[in-house]
């Protein structure tokens, strides 16, 4: 595993800040402030989850032609799953079929499970890919789960 370059590391860590701020608001805020923090946290987790799927799509598209043709079906499928799950979760919450907490749990768990895909990417991504993705997925996934239980 190679050393994560400066910009991806800094920007990735900066991407954790919104969820950590919302986590603080969910625990320290009261009434509408805490509830709004939970809603924003769900939207942010969904946004980042779909972004992650897009990165997998880009990695699959950039793979050598033989690998794209012969063995990347799993990655193409994995790349669209986050967007579908995010839409399904947000949609069922929006029409009040599920409360906010299960949505946050689903998104947090999805972010944590995304590490399985990141581990399978292996040589298709940069050498430093997992070194970047592991702390980011763990940080965002765990923060999202913590907000669910605020």
N, C-alpha and C positions, 0 to 999 in steps of 0.2 A: 504494500500500500504506500503510494507516494505521498509526499508532503502537499497539503492543500495550498494552492496559490493564495496570495494575500487577498485579492479582490473577491473571489468566490467565498473565502472564509469570512471576511468582514461583512459583506453584503448578506450572506446567509445568516450570520449571527444577528445582524440588524433586523432581519426578517422575523426573529423571535420576539423582538421588543413589543410589537403591538399586542401579542397574546399575553405576554407577561404583565403589561399594563392592564389589560382587561382582567387578568387573573386577580391582580391587586384590587381593582374596582369591584369585582364580583365578591370578594371577601370583605373588603372594608367599606364598600358603598352600602347604601340602604335603599329600600323601595325601588323606585323606577331606575335609579342609577345602576343598581346591581343587576336588575333584569335586563336593562339595555346592554350592559357589559356582556351578559350571557348571549344575547342575540348577536351582537357584533362578533363575539368569539366564534360562534357557529359559522357566520358568514366568512370570517377570515380563515378558519380552518378549511372550509369548503373551497375557498379561493386557492389556497396553497395546495390542497390535495389535487385539484384539477391542474394546477401549474406543474406539479410533480408528474402527473400523467403526460403532460405535454413534453416534459423533458425526456421521458421514456420513449415517446413517439419520435423525438428528434434523434435519440441514440439509435433506435431501430432503423430510421431512415438513413442515418450516416454509416451504418454497418456495411462491411464489404458485400458486394452483390451476391456472392455465393451463400453467405449466411442469411441475407434477407430472403433469398429464394427458398432455402432449404430448412432453416431451423428457427426462425424468429416469430412464428405465429403466436407463441405464448406472450412475447413482448408487445406485439401489436394489440393483442386482446387486453393485456394488463394496462396498456396506455389509455384505453378508453374507459376502463372500469371506474377510476376515481371520479370522472365527470358524471357518469351515470349514477353512481352512489350519492354524490353530492346533490345532484338534481332531485333524485328520489327522496333523499332525506329532507332537504329544504322544502320540497313540494308537499310532502306529507305533514311537515310541521306547519307550513303556511295555511293549509286547509284544515288545520287543527285535528289531524288524525293521530298525531303523536305530540307529547309535550317536548319542551326544549331539552330537557336533561337527556332523554334517550338519543336525541339527535347529536348532542355533544359527545356522548359515549361512542356512538357509531363513528363519528368523524375522528375522534381521538384514537379509537382502535384501528381505524383504517390507516391513519398516519403511522401508527406503530407497525402494522402489518406490511406497510409499504417497504420496510427494510428487507423483507424477503425478496422482493423484486430487485431492489438495489444490490443485494448480495448475488443474485443470479446474473446480473448484467455482466459482471466479471470484466473480461478484456474488451468488451464492446465500448465501455466508457473510459474516461480518463483513469489513470492509475490511482488517483487520489479520490475518486468518486465516493467510495464507501466511507472514507475518512471525513468527507464533508457531510454526507447524507445521514450517517448514524447519529451524531449529536443533534442535528436539526430535526430529524424525525422523532427522536426520543424527547427532545425539548418541547416541540410543538404538540406532539401526541399526549405527553403527560400533562402539560399545562391545560390542554383542552379537556382532558378527563378531570383534572382538578376543578375546573370551572363548572363542570357538570354536577359536582358534589358540593358546590359552594352554598 
